[in-house]
Amino acid sequence: MKPLMYALLICLLFSVAAELPAQDKLKETPYYPLQVGATWHYRAGDSKFTIRVARHEKVGDALCALLETIRDGKVVGSEHVSVAADGVYRHDLTYPQTQPGGRSKAELGNEKKVIKPPMLVLKLPPRKGDSWKVDSKSDGMTFRGGFEVAEQEITVPAGTYKTFRVASEDLEVNSLKPTITTFFAEGVGMVKQVLSMGDAKIEIELEKFEAKGK
């Protein structure tokens, strides 16, 4: 290629690149690391599962992280989570459908529940004494109530952490009234979650966190 033609081609490439919009980038918070490849290993009683950030993708106008829940090597659920200036939001949930008798879970496939408006999971920056209300709907389900933030040091299999504890207040999911308490640690994200309703109680604890590239 002649030098003049080569120079013209380089100028053209740079001019085209300059006109391309900058690629969207997911906002970041150390209290919910969402880099692609980040993986949390949890246990809940005798059960173990992992949650990993599979990719970043748009949900409506929001750039989200797709988090996949994996048990026994299979994806059994997922959710889209975004980070805004004021907090971390959940946009939807996907999980296996269940139906008594007849068709198997594999035949039923997964059911996606879009949450409108997206539900605030963690207010940013987290501060002791913060609170907020939620009022969202998802395919016939309603989520109403509030959350409050406190500080608490806890120990789980992965270690001891200073956390922000986000506890539900008067939460209602349709006619049910579950209690949800989630513990977020800086640089790790969720290290523990306790779900209870009546006499039933589930504790989820972090065994290991693998950040991107580890």
C-alpha positions as CSV (number, residue, x, y, z in Angstrom):
1,M,0.0,0.0,0.0
2,K,1.3,3.4,-0.9
3,P,2.3,5.7,2.1
4,L,-0.4,8.3,1.1
5,M,-3.1,5.7,0.9
6,Y,-2.0,4.2,4.2
7,A,-2.1,7.6,6.0
8,L,-5.6,8.3,4.6
9,L,-6.8,4.9,5.8
10,I,-5.5,5.5,9.4
11,C,-7.1,8.9,9.4
12,L,-10.4,7.4,8.3
13,L,-10.3,4.7,11.0
14,F,-9.6,7.2,13.8
15,S,-12.4,9.5,12.6
16,V,-14.9,6.6,12.6
17,A,-13.8,5.5,16.1
18,A,-14.2,9.0,17.4
19,E,-17.8,9.0,16.3
20,L,-18.7,5.7,18.1
21,P,-20.4,6.1,21.4
22,A,-18.5,5.0,24.5
23,Q,-19.5,1.5,25.6
24,D,-21.8,1.4,28.6
25,K,-20.2,0.4,31.8
26,L,-21.9,-1.0,34.9
27,K,-21.6,1.3,37.9
28,E,-19.6,-0.2,40.8
29,T,-20.0,-0.4,44.5
30,P,-17.7,-2.4,46.9
31,Y,-20.7,-3.6,48.8
32,Y,-22.0,-5.6,45.8
33,P,-19.1,-6.4,43.5
34,L,-20.6,-7.2,40.1
35,Q,-17.6,-7.8,37.8
36,V,-18.1,-10.5,35.3
37,G,-16.8,-13.7,36.8
38,A,-17.3,-12.8,40.4
39,T,-18.5,-15.9,42.3
40,W,-20.0,-16.4,45.8
41,H,-20.1,-19.9,47.4
42,Y,-22.8,-20.3,49.9
43,R,-24.3,-22.9,52.2
44,A,-27.8,-23.2,53.6
45,G,-27.9,-26.0,56.1
46,D,-26.7,-29.1,54.3
47,S,-27.3,-27.5,50.9
48,K,-24.6,-25.7,48.9
49,F,-24.8,-23.4,45.9
50,T,-22.9,-20.7,44.1
51,I,-23.9,-17.4,42.6
52,R,-21.9,-16.0,39.7
53,V,-22.0,-12.9,37.6
54,A,-22.4,-14.4,34.1
55,R,-22.5,-11.1,32.0
56,H,-23.6,-7.5,31.8
57,E,-26.6,-6.7,29.7
58,K,-29.4,-4.2,29.3
59,V,-32.8,-4.6,30.9
60,G,-34.8,-1.8,29.5
61,D,-32.7,1.3,29.9
62,A,-30.7,-0.1,32.8
63,L,-27.3,-1.8,32.4
64,C,-27.5,-4.9,34.7
65,A,-25.4,-7.8,35.9
66,L,-27.0,-11.2,35.3
67,L,-26.4,-13.3,38.4
68,E,-26.9,-17.0,38.0
69,T,-27.6,-19.4,40.9
70,I,-25.9,-22.8,40.3
71,R,-26.5,-26.0,42.2
72,D,-25.0,-29.4,41.3
73,G,-23.5,-27.8,38.2
74,K,-26.8,-26.6,36.8
75,V,-28.3,-23.1,36.6
76,V,-31.4,-23.2,38.8
77,G,-32.2,-19.5,38.9
78,S,-31.1,-16.0,38.0
79,E,-31.7,-12.3,38.6
80,H,-30.7,-9.0,37.0
81,V,-29.2,-6.4,39.4
82,S,-28.1,-2.8,38.6
83,V,-26.2,-0.2,40.5
84,A,-27.5,3.4,40.5
85,A,-26.2,6.5,42.3
86,D,-28.6,5.9,45.1
87,G,-28.5,2.2,45.5
88,V,-28.5,-1.4,44.2
89,Y,-31.7,-2.6,42.5
90,R,-33.2,-6.0,41.6
91,H,-35.1,-5.9,38.3
92,D,-36.3,-9.5,38.0
93,L,-36.1,-13.1,39.3
94,T,-36.1,-16.3,37.3
95,Y,-36.5,-19.7,39.0
96,P,-37.8,-23.2,38.3
97,Q,-41.6,-23.5,38.1
98,T,-43.3,-25.9,40.4
99,Q,-46.7,-27.6,39.9
100,P,-48.1,-30.5,41.8
101,G,-48.3,-33.7,39.9
102,G,-48.0,-34.3,36.1
103,R,-45.2,-32.3,34.5
104,S,-41.7,-32.3,35.8
105,K,-39.7,-29.2,36.7
106,A,-37.6,-29.8,33.6
107,E,-40.7,-29.8,31.4
108,L,-42.1,-26.7,33.1
109,G,-38.9,-24.7,32.6
110,N,-38.0,-21.5,34.3
111,E,-40.4,-18.7,35.2
112,K,-39.3,-15.1,35.0
113,K,-40.8,-12.5,37.3
114,V,-40.2,-8.9,36.3
115,I,-40.3,-6.5,39.2
116,K,-41.9,-3.1,38.6
117,P,-40.6,-0.7,39.7
118,P,-37.2,-2.4,40.4
119,M,-36.7,-3.1,44.1
120,L,-34.1,-1.2,46.1
121,V,-31.9,-3.9,47.8
122,L,-29.2,-1.7,49.3
123,K,-29.1,2.1,49.7
124,L,-25.8,3.7,48.7
125,P,-23.6,4.7,50.3
126,P,-24.8,2.4,53.2
127,R,-25.1,4.2,56.5
128,K,-26.3,3.1,59.9
129,G,-29.9,4.3,60.5
130,D,-30.9,4.5,56.8
131,S,-34.3,3.3,55.9
132,W,-36.5,3.1,52.8
133,K,-39.8,1.8,51.6
134,V,-40.6,-0.6,48.7
135,D,-43.8,-1.0,46.8
136,S,-43.4,-3.2,43.7
137,K,-45.4,-5.7,41.7
138,S,-44.4,-8.8,39.8
139,D,-46.9,-10.7,37.7
140,G,-49.6,-10.6,40.3
141,M,-47.3,-10.5,43.3
142,T,-46.9,-7.4,45.5
143,F,-44.0,-6.4,47.6
144,R,-44.6,-3.8,50.2
145,G,-42.8,-2.7,53.4
146,G,-39.6,-1.1,54.6
147,F,-36.0,-1.9,55.3
148,E,-33.6,-0.5,58.0
149,V,-29.8,-0.4,58.1
150,A,-27.6,-1.2,61.2
151,E,-24.0,-2.1,61.7
152,Q,-23.0,-5.6,62.9
153,E,-19.9,-7.7,63.0
154,I,-20.6,-11.3,62.1
155,T,-18.7,-14.5,61.6
156,V,-19.4,-17.0,58.8
157,P,-17.4,-19.8,57.3
158,A,-15.6,-17.4,55.0
159,G,-14.4,-15.3,57.9
160,T,-15.3,-12.4,60.2
161,Y,-16.7,-9.2,58.7
162,K,-17.9,-5.8,59.7
163,T,-21.2,-5.5,57.9
164,F,-24.2,-3.4,57.2
165,R,-27.3,-5.3,58.3
166,V,-30.4,-4.6,56.1
167,A,-33.5,-5.9,57.9
168,S,-37.1,-5.9,56.6
169,E,-39.7,-4.0,58.6
170,D,-43.4,-4.9,58.1
171,L,-42.6,-6.6,54.7
172,E,-45.6,-8.2,52.9
173,V,-45.4,-10.4,49.9
174,N,-49.0,-10.8,48.9
175,S,-50.6,-12.0,52.2
176,L,-47.4,-13.5,53.6
177,K,-45.2,-11.6,56.0
178,P,-41.6,-12.9,55.8
179,T,-38.7,-11.4,57.7
180,I,-35.5,-10.9,55.6
181,T,-32.2,-9.8,57.0
182,T,-29.2,-9.5,54.7
183,F,-25.6,-8.7,55.7
184,F,-23.3,-6.8,53.3
185,A,-19.5,-6.5,53.7
186,E,-17.3,-4.1,51.9
187,G,-15.3,-5.8,49.1
188,V,-17.4,-9.0,49.2
189,G,-21.1,-8.3,49.0
190,M,-23.7,-10.5,50.7
191,V,-22.0,-12.6,53.4
192,K,-25.2,-13.8,55.1
193,Q,-28.9,-13.8,54.7
194,V,-31.6,-15.0,57.1
195,L,-35.2,-15.7,55.9
196,S,-37.9,-16.6,58.3
197,M,-41.7,-16.9,58.3
198,G,-43.5,-18.4,61.3
199,D,-41.5,-21.3,62.6
200,A,-39.6,-21.8,59.3
201,K,-36.1,-20.3,59.1
202,I,-33.3,-20.4,56.5
203,E,-29.8,-19.2,57.0
204,I,-27.5,-18.6,54.1
205,E,-23.8,-18.1,54.8
206,L,-20.8,-17.4,52.7
207,E,-18.1,-20.0,52.4
208,K,-15.9,-18.4,49.8
209,F,-15.8,-15.3,47.5
210,E,-13.9,-15.3,44.3
211,A,-13.5,-11.8,42.7
212,K,-12.9,-11.3,39.0
213,G,-9.7,-12.9,37.8
214,K,-9.1,-15.1,40.9
